[in-house]
Amino acid sequence: MYCIALVALMASCVKEPTIYLRLPDEDAAAIPYQKGQMLNFVNQNGDTLLYIVTYDETKPFSEDYWDYSDDSKTSIIQQPWCYARTVQLRCYSDSTNTRMMFTVIPNKYLYFLWNHEMILPYINLKETTETVEVNGVTYDNVHVSQYYDPQTGELRHLWYYSEEVGLIAVKNERHSLMLVP
């Protein structure tokens, strides 16, 4: 009897392995940047800023990583653990040392962080795209996120992103960046 109880106790202490949902290559390619790549953006003052891709990793990751309290995230990520690709761009051409971070998880959901000025979680890159023109350049298949203040009608944020080009433009109340083609 004691042996059976001991075996049952030991079996209950065995930790189940965590199973990670694979990140398909097509989903990982939704972020078109590679480590070492350099990109120029123009800010709200007309200054050209050089951003360098300093980090590009695909590794296991939990939905808790995004640290964004939203009950809908459990419906987006069917499993609590998956592989994700994270790419970070840093700007060294101004004193603020700003950064952008892109993370994509399975089913082409993207998280965007811009120097703690703007966070756009759970952007569905499978949704419809638009054609936009920025600085005289026309871009097709662009994912657009815009938010207008319901009281004043003023634009609070704008975000244009293409899986072929990457970030095209981002703007909030105080700052903006536009890609230099």
Buried (B, 14 or more C-beta within 10 A) or exposed (E): EEEEEEEEEEEEEEEEEEEBBEBEEEBBEBBBBEEEBEBBBBBEEEEEBBBBBBEBEBEEBBBEEBEBEEEEBEEBBEEBBBBBBBBBBBBEBEEEEBBBBBBBBBBBBBBBBBBEBBEBBBBEBEEEBEEBEBEEEEBEBBBBBEEEEEEEEEEBBBBBBBBEBBBBBBBBEEBBBBBEE
